[in-house]
Each structure stands twice: as structure tokens, then as C-alpha cells.
């Protein structure tokens, strides 16, 4: 409260449902300032929350003058918590266009070099190698696809499941899987630009900025329906396909459709 009194804001924007947001919301009420609550949370991401936590969220939503959702799924969640439709706004998560980088021509040149060393379509995954990201489900779908087409899978990222996933690739004899490890903010763009299809098999993400990154590089995206960005960014047959990552055949069929086109 002391910090807010010193700033004397006209509008207080509260982020998510933490105690800082509660303080900001109460400050607005006490000092007759407008308040907005911003949230990325979705019904899926908070599906296992207790009744008490959901009641607190309802209280906080109603305490604010308006709410801002990071996407359509986040908006649906805020509406389910009692936010009025006419004071619920959507401002999707976004990133800077890679084409604005001064080193973009050099990145394209490096991508062409990677491309020249690989035959067939290149599928790319970017993210942590943890259970929540669903990489094992991706490998199951990719194995079907790799048995029918000349394809490669680049896995960009690191994490505690790396050894286990590499062992799965070896045991199941899955062809042309390349673990690239962690990539910095410059080198990662080389592989986006070199690839043909991006895959995002997450079991839970409130958005998924890697999908924004892939689309900036012109890639169609096979995106988990459990990613908050799916409803906003994926138009089936146009920008890619939304899939249930737990359904291996559905996942593989979506990949095959994109490869065929």
C-alpha cells in the first residue's frame, strides 16, 4: 500500500491472483482508483483447484473494474469466474518479429546451411524436456510418421527427461531424431528458419510463446489443445491443426496432413 500511495496511480493493473493483486485491488477501492485484473490462467490450467481457491478468484475478479485475458481460453476462464462480458478484454501474448533483428540475413544463411544437410521434412520441437511438455507423446506420433515419410525431428531444449527420451529413441529405433540441447536467443532462430513444421505437444501451458515464434518464421503448427494459444492462433487446415496430444493416431494424422501439403 505504501508503494502505491507514493506512486498515486490513476489505474492499477493487477497480474494474476496473488496477494499483490489483492492489495492492488483493495487499494483501488479504498482510494477510488480504477483497477484491472490481467490473467493467463485457463479452465484447463486451474481444473484441479480447490473450491476455496476458486471462490477467492471469483472475489478478486469482482473486486476489479475490468479484466484482461491473454487469449480466448483465458477469457472463458474469467467469464466462468463471474467477469461481466462487457468489461472482459482480450490482449493476446505477443513477441518481437524476428525479421526486425539486424542479424536476420545471417540467421537465414545459417538456416540454409542446416537445411542443406537434412533431407525430407524437418519437424521442430522447442521447449523444456519435462513431463508436462509431452515430448514422449510427440515421439510416439513421430515414429508413425517416420515410417511413412523421409522426415527428421529436431528437439531443441534440455531438461531432466533428456536421458530418458534419448533412451526411448534408441530402444524404439525411432529414425532421424536429433537432440540439439539448449539454444540461446540467437541460435534458436536458425532452427526455426530451417524447419518445415513446428510441434507443440504440451499437456498444459497457459499460452505457449514458442508457437508465436514458429509462426513468425512461417511454420504450420501442430498444437496441443491444452495450450492456451491454440484457440487464438490455430485455424485447422490453415495455420496448422489442434490435436489431443494423448491420442497418438490423431497426432500422427495431423502431421501426415501437413507433410502431404
Beta strands, then each sheet from edge to edge (+ up, - down):
strand 1: 11-15
strand 2: 34-39
strand 3: 66-69
strand 4: 88-90
strand 5: 121-126
strand 6: 151-156
strand 7: 177-181
strand 8: 197-200
strand 9: 220-224
strand 10: 240-243
sheet 1: 1+ 2+ 3+ 4+
sheet 2: 7+ 6+ 5+ 8+ 9+ 10+
end
